[in-house]
Amino acid sequence: MRKVFRGALAFFTGVVFTLFCLFFIWPQYSDYRAMAETYGWMSQLEPLQNEIEKKLVNKLPVEELEENVKPKPDVFKITRDGIIILRGGREGQVLVLMPLFSNNEIKWICIGGSKNATPAKCK
């Protein structure tokens, strides 16, 4: 009888541990993967942002620069004003990077979503 009780207790302990991992740890890992993907995009876009800044200062077209971005998310667009729009990834992350002219220099404003996968400066 004690062997059966120990076996059942071990089984239910394993089930509880598995459910805990499934419901609490896995979603956090998934958020981490999506956020890492978004941060990767942000670092890949820095050289592109520098190119856009140079072209905007010299009043040159910027739309053709979108061909230089690899790997591309599902949606990637550069407007004639230099606004970068991208969407894709594990959670359908969205980033909008807008150049803002201020005191003869360009500063970038970032707007983003999904809540759990967007860099803090874009929320």
N, CA, C and O atoms as CSV, one atom per row, in Angstrom:
chain,resi,resn,atom,element,x,y,z
A,1,MET,N,N,0.812,-1.193,0.000
A,1,MET,CA,C,0.000,0.000,0.000
A,1,MET,C,C,0.861,1.266,0.000
A,1,MET,O,O,0.556,2.239,-0.690
A,2,ARG,N,N,1.946,1.237,0.789
A,2,ARG,CA,C,2.816,2.413,0.833
A,2,ARG,C,C,3.502,2.643,-0.507
A,2,ARG,O,O,3.727,3.792,-0.887
A,3,LYS,N,N,3.839,1.579,-1.234
A,3,LYS,CA,C,4.480,1.729,-2.538
A,3,LYS,C,C,3.534,2.406,-3.526
A,3,LYS,O,O,3.953,3.250,-4.317
A,4,VAL,N,N,2.276,2.038,-3.476
A,4,VAL,CA,C,1.282,2.645,-4.354
A,4,VAL,C,C,1.133,4.129,-4.020
A,4,VAL,O,O,1.078,4.970,-4.918
A,5,PHE,N,N,1.069,4.445,-2.722
A,5,PHE,CA,C,0.942,5.842,-2.305
A,5,PHE,C,C,2.150,6.661,-2.740
A,5,PHE,O,O,1.999,7.773,-3.246
A,6,ARG,N,N,3.360,6.110,-2.544
A,6,ARG,CA,C,4.582,6.813,-2.965
A,6,ARG,C,C,4.607,7.014,-4.478
A,6,ARG,O,O,4.994,8.077,-4.963
A,7,GLY,N,N,4.203,6.012,-5.202
A,7,GLY,CA,C,4.178,6.114,-6.661
A,7,GLY,C,C,3.194,7.176,-7.126
A,7,GLY,O,O,3.492,7.969,-8.020
A,8,ALA,N,N,2.003,7.182,-6.501
A,8,ALA,CA,C,0.995,8.177,-6.870
A,8,ALA,C,C,1.461,9.581,-6.498
A,8,ALA,O,O,1.256,10.529,-7.256
A,9,LEU,N,N,2.092,9.712,-5.326
A,9,LEU,CA,C,2.605,11.007,-4.894
A,9,LEU,C,C,3.690,11.508,-5.853
A,9,LEU,O,O,3.700,12.682,-6.222
A,10,ALA,N,N,4.590,10.629,-6.252
A,10,ALA,CA,C,5.642,11.000,-7.196
A,10,ALA,C,C,5.031,11.402,-8.543
A,10,ALA,O,O,5.478,12.371,-9.158
A,11,PHE,N,N,4.035,10.682,-8.996
A,11,PHE,CA,C,3.371,10.989,-10.258
A,11,PHE,C,C,2.718,12.365,-10.198
A,11,PHE,O,O,2.917,13.180,-11.099
A,12,PHE,N,N,1.942,12.635,-9.149
A,12,PHE,CA,C,1.252,13.915,-9.033
A,12,PHE,C,C,2.235,15.067,-8.835
A,12,PHE,O,O,1.984,16.170,-9.321
A,13,THR,N,N,3.338,14.841,-8.139
A,13,THR,CA,C,4.381,15.863,-8.000
A,13,THR,C,C,4.964,16.199,-9.367
A,13,THR,O,O,5.182,17.369,-9.682
A,14,GLY,N,N,5.215,15.182,-10.171
A,14,GLY,CA,C,5.725,15.397,-11.532
A,14,GLY,C,C,4.736,16.160,-12.389
A,14,GLY,O,O,5.122,17.038,-13.161
A,15,VAL,N,N,3.458,15.827,-12.255
A,15,VAL,CA,C,2.419,16.519,-13.026
A,15,VAL,C,C,2.347,17.987,-12.615
A,15,VAL,O,O,2.256,18.863,-13.475
A,16,VAL,N,N,2.386,18.264,-11.323
A,16,VAL,CA,C,2.317,19.640,-10.836
A,16,VAL,C,C,3.538,20.427,-11.327
A,16,VAL,O,O,3.398,21.568,-11.768
A,17,PHE,N,N,4.710,19.839,-11.257
A,17,PHE,CA,C,5.926,20.505,-11.725
A,17,PHE,C,C,5.845,20.791,-13.225
A,17,PHE,O,O,6.206,21.879,-13.675
A,18,THR,N,N,5.378,19.828,-13.982
A,18,THR,CA,C,5.247,20.001,-15.432
A,18,THR,C,C,4.260,21.112,-15.760
A,18,THR,O,O,4.527,21.937,-16.634
A,19,LEU,N,N,3.135,21.144,-15.078
A,19,LEU,CA,C,2.144,22.198,-15.312
A,19,LEU,C,C,2.695,23.572,-14.930
A,19,LEU,O,O,2.444,24.564,-15.614
A,20,PHE,N,N,3.444,23.616,-13.838
A,20,PHE,CA,C,4.072,24.877,-13.430
A,20,PHE,C,C,4.997,25.381,-14.536
A,20,PHE,O,O,4.939,26.550,-14.920
A,21,CYS,N,N,5.837,24.505,-15.037
A,21,CYS,CA,C,6.754,24.896,-16.120
A,21,CYS,C,C,5.983,25.330,-17.358
A,21,CYS,O,O,6.337,26.317,-18.002
A,22,LEU,N,N,4.947,24.605,-17.684
A,22,LEU,CA,C,4.178,24.890,-18.886
A,22,LEU,C,C,3.474,26.244,-18.806
A,22,LEU,O,O,3.472,26.995,-19.781
A,23,PHE,N,N,2.885,26.560,-17.671
A,23,PHE,CA,C,2.079,27.771,-17.554
A,23,PHE,C,C,2.844,29.008,-17.095
A,23,PHE,O,O,2.390,30.125,-17.341
A,24,PHE,N,N,3.985,28.844,-16.439
A,24,PHE,CA,C,4.683,30.009,-15.909
A,24,PHE,C,C,6.043,30.257,-16.555
A,24,PHE,O,O,6.401,31.407,-16.810
A,25,ILE,N,N,6.785,29.223,-16.817
A,25,ILE,CA,C,8.135,29.408,-17.357
A,25,ILE,C,C,8.120,29.541,-18.871
A,25,ILE,O,O,8.812,30.406,-19.408
A,26,TRP,N,N,7.364,28.726,-19.572
A,26,TRP,CA,C,7.354,28.764,-21.031
A,26,TRP,C,C,6.914,30.117,-21.601
A,26,TRP,O,O,7.568,30.608,-22.521
A,27,PRO,N,N,5.839,30.745,-21.102
A,27,PRO,CA,C,5.458,32.060,-21.644
A,27,PRO,C,C,6.540,33.121,-21.453
A,27,PRO,O,O,6.738,33.970,-22.322
A,28,GLN,N,N,7.238,33.074,-20.320
A,28,GLN,CA,C,8.308,34.044,-20.101
A,28,GLN,C,C,9.456,33.813,-21.074
A,28,GLN,O,O,10.054,34.770,-21.566
A,29,TYR,N,N,9.764,32.564,-21.352
A,29,TYR,CA,C,10.805,32.261,-22.334
A,29,TYR,C,C,10.381,32.718,-23.721
A,29,TYR,O,O,11.203,33.221,-24.487
A,30,SER,N,N,9.123,32.548,-24.046
A,30,SER,CA,C,8.606,32.982,-25.335
A,30,SER,C,C,8.702,34.501,-25.468
A,30,SER,O,O,9.083,35.006,-26.524
A,31,ASP,N,N,8.356,35.242,-24.396
A,31,ASP,CA,C,8.490,36.699,-24.403
A,31,ASP,C,C,9.949,37.095,-24.610
A,31,ASP,O,O,10.245,38.036,-25.348
A,32,TYR,N,N,10.854,36.378,-23.959
A,32,TYR,CA,C,12.276,36.670,-24.086
A,32,TYR,C,C,12.739,36.502,-25.531
A,32,TYR,O,O,13.485,37.335,-26.045
A,33,ARG,N,N,12.302,35.435,-26.184
A,33,ARG,CA,C,12.706,35.185,-27.572
A,33,ARG,C,C,12.203,36.289,-28.487
A,33,ARG,O,O,12.945,36.759,-29.350
A,34,ALA,N,N,10.955,36.711,-28.313
A,34,ALA,CA,C,10.399,37.776,-29.153
A,34,ALA,C,C,11.109,39.103,-28.889
A,34,ALA,O,O,11.382,39.855,-29.825
A,35,MET,N,N,11.407,39.393,-27.630
A,35,MET,CA,C,12.102,40.639,-27.310
A,35,MET,C,C,13.521,40.620,-27.875
A,35,MET,O,O,14.002,41.638,-28.374
A,36,ALA,N,N,14.188,39.480,-27.802
A,36,ALA,CA,C,15.529,39.370,-28.373
A,36,ALA,C,C,15.482,39.605,-29.878
A,36,ALA,O,O,16.379,40.232,-30.441
A,37,GLU,N,N,14.452,39.111,-30.518
A,37,GLU,CA,C,14.284,39.322,-31.952
A,37,GLU,C,C,14.116,40.821,-32.267
A,37,GLU,O,O,14.711,41.330,-33.216
A,38,THR,N,N,13.304,41.515,-31.464
A,38,THR,CA,C,13.072,42.942,-31.672
A,38,THR,C,C,14.350,43.742,-31.432
A,38,THR,O,O,14.667,44.644,-32.207
A,39,TYR,N,N,15.084,43.421,-30.370
A,39,TYR,CA,C,16.347,44.104,-30.115
A,39,TYR,C,C,17.335,43.853,-31.250
A,39,TYR,O,O,18.122,44.734,-31.595
A,40,GLY,N,N,17.297,42.657,-31.831
A,40,GLY,CA,C,18.137,42.357,-32.984
A,40,GLY,C,C,17.813,43.263,-34.161
A,40,GLY,O,O,18.714,43.762,-34.835
A,41,TRP,N,N,16.524,43.474,-34.406
A,41,TRP,CA,C,16.115,44.390,-35.480
A,41,TRP,C,C,16.644,45.786,-35.205
A,41,TRP,O,O,17.163,46.452,-36.100
A,42,MET,N,N,16.508,46.225,-33.953
A,42,MET,CA,C,16.943,47.582,-33.603
A,42,MET,C,C,18.436,47.755,-33.884
A,42,MET,O,O,18.852,48.785,-34.415
A,43,SER,N,N,19.237,46.757,-33.531
A,43,SER,CA,C,20.676,46.886,-33.778
A,43,SER,C,C,20.986,46.806,-35.269
A,43,SER,O,O,21.915,47.464,-35.739
A,44,GLN,N,N,20.227,46.014,-36.020
A,44,GLN,CA,C,20.428,45.946,-37.466
A,44,GLN,C,C,20.040,47.254,-38.152
A,44,GLN,O,O,20.585,47.591,-39.203
A,45,LEU,N,N,19.114,47.981,-37.566
A,45,LEU,CA,C,18.635,49.216,-38.187
A,45,LEU,C,C,19.520,50.425,-37.918
A,45,LEU,O,O,19.381,51.440,-38.601
A,46,GLU,N,N,20.415,50.353,-36.959
A,46,GLU,CA,C,21.262,51.512,-36.640
A,46,GLU,C,C,22.057,52.016,-37.845
A,46,GLU,O,O,22.039,53.219,-38.106
A,47,PRO,N,N,22.761,51.146,-38.598
A,47,PRO,CA,C,23.467,51.666,-39.782
A,47,PRO,C,C,22.507,52.278,-40.808
A,47,PRO,O,O,22.834,53.272,-41.457
A,48,LEU,N,N,21.329,51.680,-40.947
A,48,LEU,CA,C,20.336,52.211,-41.877
A,48,LEU,C,C,19.853,53.585,-41.424
A,48,LEU,O,O,19.672,54.485,-42.245
A,49,GLN,N,N,19.646,53.744,-40.129
A,49,GLN,CA,C,19.233,55.044,-39.605
A,49,GLN,C,C,20.302,56.104,-39.907
A,49,GLN,O,O,19.979,57.239,-40.258
A,50,ASN,N,N,21.569,55.723,-39.769
A,50,ASN,CA,C,22.649,56.668,-40.080
A,50,ASN,C,C,22.621,57.060,-41.556
A,50,ASN,O,O,22.822,58.228,-41.889
A,51,GLU,N,N,22.373,56.100,-42.438
A,51,GLU,CA,C,22.278,56.398,-43.874
A,51,GLU,C,C,21.088,57.317,-44.163
A,51,GLU,O,O,21.188,58.252,-44.956
A,52,ILE,N,N,19.966,57.033,-43.507
A,52,ILE,CA,C,18.771,57.873,-43.696
A,52,ILE,C,C,19.056,59.295,-43.236
A,52,ILE,O,O,18.679,60.252,-43.912
A,53,GLU,N,N,19.718,59.442,-42.091
A,53,GLU,CA,C,20.054,60.776,-41.600
A,53,GLU,C,C,20.871,61.552,-42.627
A,53,GLU,O,O,20.581,62.716,-42.905
A,54,LYS,N,N,21.893,60.907,-43.192
A,54,LYS,CA,C,22.744,61.573,-44.183
A,54,LYS,C,C,21.930,62.000,-45.402
A,54,LYS,O,O,22.085,63.115,-45.900
A,55,LYS,N,N,21.067,61.113,-45.875
A,55,LYS,CA,C,20.274,61.436,-47.064
A,55,LYS,C,C,19.261,62.536,-46.772
A,55,LYS,O,O,19.048,63.416,-47.606
A,56,LEU,N,N,18.636,62.496,-45.602
A,56,LEU,CA,C,17.660,63.534,-45.266
A,56,LEU,C,C,18.328,64.902,-45.149
A,56,LEU,O,O,17.775,65.902,-45.607
A,57,VAL,N,N,19.512,64.952,-44.539
A,57,VAL,CA,C,20.230,66.219,-44.401
A,57,VAL,C,C,20.578,66.775,-45.774
A,57,VAL,O,O,20.523,67.986,-45.987
A,58,ASN,N,N,20.940,65.889,-46.713
A,58,ASN,CA,C,21.300,66.325,-48.072
A,58,ASN,C,C,20.104,66.370,-49.013
A,58,ASN,O,O,20.258,66.595,-50.213
A,59,LYS,N,N,18.906,66.155,-48.461
A,59,LYS,CA,C,17.649,66.193,-49.228
A,59,LYS,C,C,17.653,65.221,-50.409
A,59,LYS,O,O,17.231,65.565,-51.513
A,60,LEU,N,N,18.137,64.003,-50.156
A,60,LEU,CA,C,18.153,62.934,-51.156
A,60,LEU,C,C,17.063,61.921,-50.840
A,60,LEU,O,O,16.654,61.811,-49.684
A,61,PRO,N,N,16.575,61.172,-51.838
A,61,PRO,CA,C,15.525,60.174,-51.574
A,61,PRO,C,C,16.057,59.018,-50.725
A,61,PRO,O,O,17.214,58.614,-50.845
A,62,VAL,N,N,15.180,58.500,-49.864
A,62,VAL,CA,C,15.596,57.428,-48.945
A,62,VAL,C,C,14.892,56.097,-49.199
A,62,VAL,O,O,15.280,55.082,-48.621
A,63,GLU,N,N,13.870,56.078,-50.046
A,63,GLU,CA,C,13.064,54.870,-50.208
A,63,GLU,C,C,13.868,53.662,-50.684
A,63,GLU,O,O,13.561,52.534,-50.297
A,64,GLU,N,N,14.892,53.873,-51.518
A,64,GLU,CA,C,15.630,52.737,-52.064
A,64,GLU,C,C,16.493,52.040,-51.022
A,64,GLU,O,O,17.011,50.955,-51.285
A,65,LEU,N,N,16.659,52.632,-49.856
A,65,LEU,CA,C,17.487,52.026,-48.812
A,65,LEU,C,C,16.872,50.770,-48.222
A,65,LEU,O,O,17.585,49.977,-47.607
A,66,GLU,N,N,15.573,50.565,-48.388
A,66,GLU,CA,C,14.946,49.390,-47.776
A,66,GLU,C,C,15.446,48.082,-48.379
A,66,GLU,O,O,15.263,47.020,-47.783
A,67,GLU,N,N,16.075,48.143,-49.556
A,67,GLU,CA,C,16.632,46.932,-50.158
A,67,GLU,C,C,17.859,46.447,-49.405
A,67,GLU,O,O,18.246,45.288,-49.556
A,68,ASN,N,N,18.487,47.307,-48.590
A,68,ASN,CA,C,19.710,46.945,-47.878
A,68,ASN,C,C,19.469,46.177,-46.592
A,68,ASN,O,O,20.431,45.729,-45.968
A,69,VAL,N,N,18.230,46.008,-46.174
A,69,VAL,CA,C,17.937,45.376,-44.886
A,69,VAL,C,C,17.723,43.885,-45.070
A,69,VAL,O,O,16.875,43.458,-45.853
A,70,LYS,N,N,18.507,43.094,-44.335
A,70,LYS,CA,C,18.365,41.634,-44.366
A,70,LYS,C,C,18.672,41.118,-42.976
A,70,LYS,O,O,19.609,41.628,-42.361
A,71,PRO,N,N,17.969,40.163,-42.442
A,71,PRO,CA,C,16.735,39.592,-42.982
A,71,PRO,C,C,15.572,40.550,-42.780
A,71,PRO,O,O,15.518,41.281,-41.791
A,72,LYS,N,N,14.667,40.537,-43.703
A,72,LYS,CA,C,13.517,41.436,-43.621
A,72,LYS,C,C,12.407,40.808,-42.784
A,72,LYS,O,O,12.157,39.606,-42.879
A,73,PRO,N,N,11.739,41.623,-41.962
A,73,PRO,CA,C,10.532,41.141,-41.293
A,73,PRO,C,C,9.402,41.002,-42.320
A,73,PRO,O,O,9.607,41.264,-43.505
A,74,ASP,N,N,8.227,40.596,-41.873
A,74,ASP,CA,C,7.085,40.412,-42.782
A,74,ASP,C,C,6.756,41.686,-43.549
A,74,ASP,O,O,6.518,41.649,-44.756
A,75,VAL,N,N,6.745,42.815,-42.840
A,75,VAL,CA,C,6.469,44.100,-43.466
A,75,VAL,C,C,7.636,45.020,-43.145
A,75,VAL,O,O,8.018,45.167,-41.984
A,76,PHE,N,N,8.199,45.635,-44.167
A,76,PHE,CA,C,9.289,46.582,-43.969
A,76,PHE,C,C,9.140,47.701,-44.998
A,76,PHE,O,O,9.063,47.446,-46.200
A,77,LYS,N,N,9.101,48.930,-44.517
A,77,LYS,CA,C,8.887,50.069,-45.415
A,77,LYS,C,C,9.637,51.275,-44.886
A,77,LYS,O,O,9.683,51.521,-43.681
A,78,ILE,N,N,10.227,52.025,-45.816
A,78,ILE,CA,C,10.816,53.321,-45.493
A,78,ILE,C,C,10.051,54.355,-46.307
A,78,ILE,O,O,10.005,54.273,-47.534
A,79,THR,N,N,9.455,55.320,-45.631
A,79,THR,CA,C,8.706,56.361,-46.345
A,79,THR,C,C,9.677,57.423,-46.866
A,79,THR,O,O,10.851,57.431,-46.496
A,80,ARG,N,N,9.195,58.295,-47.704
A,80,ARG,CA,C,10.055,59.337,-48.266
A,80,ARG,C,C,10.527,60.317,-47.201
A,80,ARG,O,O,11.506,61.034,-47.408
A,81,ASP,N,N,9.835,60.352,-46.058
A,81,ASP,CA,C,10.246,61.204,-44.936
A,81,ASP,C,C,11.250,60.521,-44.023
A,81,ASP,O,O,11.689,61.107,-43.033
A,82,GLY,N,N,11.621,59.272,-44.353
A,82,GLY,CA,C,12.600,58.547,-43.556
A,82,GLY,C,C,12.016,57.732,-42.428
A,82,GLY,O,O,12.762,57.176,-41.622
A,83,ILE,N,N,10.705,57.646,-42.348
A,83,ILE,CA,C,10.061,56.845,-41.298
A,83,ILE,C,C,10.224,55.366,-41.647
A,83,ILE,O,O,9.925,54.939,-42.762
A,84,ILE,N,N,10.702,54.598,-40.678
A,84,ILE,CA,C,10.891,53.158,-40.860
A,84,ILE,C,C,9.735,52.440,-40.178
A,84,ILE,O,O,9.463,52.664,-38.998
A,85,ILE,N,N,9.056,51.577,-40.929
A,85,ILE,CA,C,7.926,50.811,-40.398
A,85,ILE,C,C,8.247,49.339,-40.601
A,85,ILE,O,O,8.568,48.913,-41.711
A,86,LEU,N,N,8.160,48.563,-39.525
A,86,LEU,CA,C,8.342,47.126,-39.688
A,86,LEU,C,C,7.422,46.350,-38.766
A,86,LEU,O,O,7.082,46.783,-37.665
A,87,ARG,N,N,7.028,45.170,-39.269
A,87,ARG,CA,C,6.155,44.277,-38.511
A,87,ARG,C,C,6.555,42.851,-38.849
A,87,ARG,O,O,6.865,42.532,-39.997
A,88,GLY,N,N,6.543,42.016,-37.850
A,88,GLY,CA,C,6.859,40.612,-38.072
A,88,GLY,C,C,7.257,39.949,-36.780
A,88,GLY,O,O,6.969,40.452,-35.693
A,89,GLY,N,N,7.913,38.828,-36.900
A,89,GLY,CA,C,8.421,38.135,-35.728
A,89,GLY,C,C,7.427,37.199,-35.103
A,89,GLY,O,O,6.344,36.953,-35.634
A,90,ARG,N,N,7.820,36.684,-33.964
A,90,ARG,CA,C,7.059,35.652,-33.260
A,90,ARG,C,C,5.703,36.135,-32.761
A,90,ARG,O,O,4.728,35.383,-32.761
A,91,GLU,N,N,5.647,37.394,-32.336
A,91,GLU,CA,C,4.404,37.926,-31.767
A,91,GLU,C,C,3.783,39.018,-32.631
A,91,GLU,O,O,2.892,39.735,-32.176
A,92,GLY,N,N,4.238,39.149,-33.853
A,92,GLY,CA,C,3.727,40.222,-34.709
A,92,GLY,C,C,4.157,41.579,-34.204
A,92,GLY,O,O,3.378,42.532,-34.211
A,93,GLN,N,N,5.419,41.667,-33.761
A,93,GLN,CA,C,5.928,42.924,-33.237
A,93,GLN,C,C,5.845,44.015,-34.307
A,93,GLN,O,O,5.995,43.756,-35.501
A,94,VAL,N,N,5.602,45.235,-33.844
A,94,VAL,CA,C,5.533,46.400,-34.726
A,94,VAL,C,C,6.497,47.445,-34.183
A,94,VAL,O,O,6.499,47.738,-32.987
A,95,LEU,N,N,7.316,48.002,-35.067
A,95,LEU,CA,C,8.191,49.112,-34.710
A,95,LEU,C,C,8.022,50.216,-35.743
A,95,LEU,O,O,8.000,49.959,-36.947
A,96,VAL,N,N,7.904,51.435,-35.264
A,96,VAL,CA,C,7.875,52.607,-36.130
A,96,VAL,C,C,8.959,53.536,-35.604
A,96,VAL,O,O,8.906,53.988,-34.460
A,97,LEU,N,N,9.946,53.816,-36.453
A,97,LEU,CA,C,11.049,54.704,-36.091
A,97,LEU,C,C,10.924,55.974,-36.925
A,97,LEU,O,O,10.943,55.926,-38.155
A,98,MET,N,N,10.799,57.099,-36.246
A,98,MET,CA,C,10.582,58.364,-36.942
A,98,MET,C,C,11.738,59.321,-36.664
A,98,MET,O,O,12.080,59.566,-35.507
A,99,PRO,N,N,12.344,59.867,-37.732
A,99,PRO,CA,C,13.381,60.878,-37.515
A,99,PRO,C,C,12.734,62.225,-37.167
A,99,PRO,O,O,11.762,62.638,-37.798
A,100,LEU,N,N,13.276,62.883,-36.179
A,100,LEU,CA,C,12.762,64.173,-35.733
A,100,LEU,C,C,13.881,65.202,-35.825
A,100,LEU,O,O,14.928,65.036,-35.199
A,101,PHE,N,N,13.671,66.257,-36.594
A,101,PHE,CA,C,14.663,67.314,-36.740
A,101,PHE,C,C,14.565,68.253,-35.552
A,101,PHE,O,O,13.497,68.790,-35.256
A,102,SER,N,N,15.694,68.447,-34.868
A,102,SER,CA,C,15.707,69.328,-33.717
A,102,SER,C,C,17.117,69.908,-33.563
A,102,SER,O,O,18.089,69.159,-33.478
A,103,ASN,N,N,17.227,71.224,-33.529
A,103,ASN,CA,C,18.522,71.903,-33.363
A,103,ASN,C,C,19.569,71.426,-34.368
A,103,ASN,O,O,20.701,71.119,-33.993
A,104,ASN,N,N,19.192,71.366,-35.628
A,104,ASN,CA,C,20.077,70.964,-36.722
A,104,ASN,C,C,20.637,69.546,-36.582
A,104,ASN,O,O,21.691,69.240,-37.140
A,105,GLU,N,N,19.957,68.701,-35.860
A,105,GLU,CA,C,20.333,67.291,-35.791
A,105,GLU,C,C,19.080,66.431,-35.795
A,105,GLU,O,O,17.973,66.911,-35.549
A,106,ILE,N,N,19.279,65.156,-36.077
A,106,ILE,CA,C,18.139,64.243,-36.159
A,106,ILE,C,C,18.138,63.342,-34.934
A,106,ILE,O,O,19.147,62.720,-34.602
A,107,LYS,N,N,16.998,63.284,-34.275
A,107,LYS,CA,C,16.783,62.351,-33.163
A,107,LYS,C,C,15.703,61.386,-33.605
A,107,LYS,O,O,14.793,61.757,-34.346
A,108,TRP,N,N,15.801,60.154,-33.153
A,108,TRP,CA,C,14.840,59.125,-33.555
A,108,TRP,C,C,13.841,58.870,-32.442
A,108,TRP,O,O,14.209,58.706,-31.279
A,109,ILE,N,N,12.571,58.839,-32.820
A,109,ILE,CA,C,11.484,58.482,-31.906
A,109,ILE,C,C,11.035,57.081,-32.290
A,109,ILE,O,O,10.871,56.772,-33.470
A,110,CYS,N,N,10.839,56.244,-31.294
A,110,CYS,CA,C,10.446,54.855,-31.539
A,110,CYS,C,C,9.083,54.588,-30.907
A,110,CYS,O,O,8.847,54.912,-29.743
A,111,ILE,N,N,8.199,53.998,-31.691
A,111,ILE,CA,C,6.888,53.575,-31.206
A,111,ILE,C,C,6.766,52.100,-31.518
A,111,ILE,O,O,7.120,51.670,-32.616
A,112,GLY,N,N,6.270,51.312,-30.568
A,112,GLY,CA,C,6.204,49.880,-30.846
A,112,GLY,C,C,5.120,49.150,-30.108
A,112,GLY,O,O,4.485,49.686,-29.200
A,113,GLY,N,N,4.921,47.936,-30.506
A,113,GLY,CA,C,3.996,46.989,-29.912
A,113,GLY,C,C,4.427,45.630,-30.406
A,113,GLY,O,O,5.080,45.646,-31.450
A,114,SER,N,N,4.230,44.666,-29.953
A,114,SER,CA,C,3.539,44.023,-28.871
A,114,SER,C,C,4.176,44.375,-27.527
A,114,SER,O,O,5.387,44.567,-27.420
A,115,LYS,N,N,3.352,44.449,-26.543
A,115,LYS,CA,C,3.753,44.947,-25.232
A,115,LYS,C,C,4.958,44.205,-24.657
A,115,LYS,O,O,5.876,44.838,-24.135
A,116,ASN,N,N,4.971,42.890,-24.742
A,116,ASN,CA,C,6.015,42.109,-24.109
A,116,ASN,C,C,7.292,41.984,-24.940
A,116,ASN,O,O,8.306,41.504,-24.433
A,117,ALA,N,N,7.263,42.404,-26.195
A,117,ALA,CA,C,8.411,42.171,-27.065
A,117,ALA,C,C,9.006,43.456,-27.622
A,117,ALA,O,O,9.760,43.416,-28.595
A,118,THR,N,N,8.683,44.580,-27.026
A,118,THR,CA,C,9.137,45.864,-27.551
A,118,THR,C,C,10.152,46.474,-26.604
A,118,THR,O,O,9.947,46.439,-25.390
A,119,PRO,N,N,11.243,47.033,-27.117
A,119,PRO,CA,C,12.212,47.699,-26.256
A,119,PRO,C,C,11.560,48.800,-25.429
A,119,PRO,O,O,10.593,49.425,-25.864
A,120,ALA,N,N,12.088,49.028,-24.253
A,120,ALA,CA,C,11.500,49.988,-23.319
A,120,ALA,C,C,11.386,51.391,-23.917
A,120,ALA,O,O,10.428,52.109,-23.631
A,121,LYS,N,N,12.366,51.788,-24.751
A,121,LYS,CA,C,12.296,53.137,-25.312
A,121,LYS,C,C,11.213,53.289,-26.365
A,121,LYS,O,O,10.943,54.406,-26.807
A,122,CYS,N,N,10.585,52.195,-26.779
A,122,CYS,CA,C,9.540,52.261,-27.806
A,122,CYS,C,C,8.134,52.107,-27.239
A,122,CYS,O,O,7.165,52.150,-27.997
A,123,LYS,N,N,7.998,51.931,-25.948
A,123,LYS,CA,C,6.665,51.686,-25.367
A,123,LYS,C,C,5.968,52.985,-25.071
A,123,LYS,O,O,4.839,52.982,-24.580
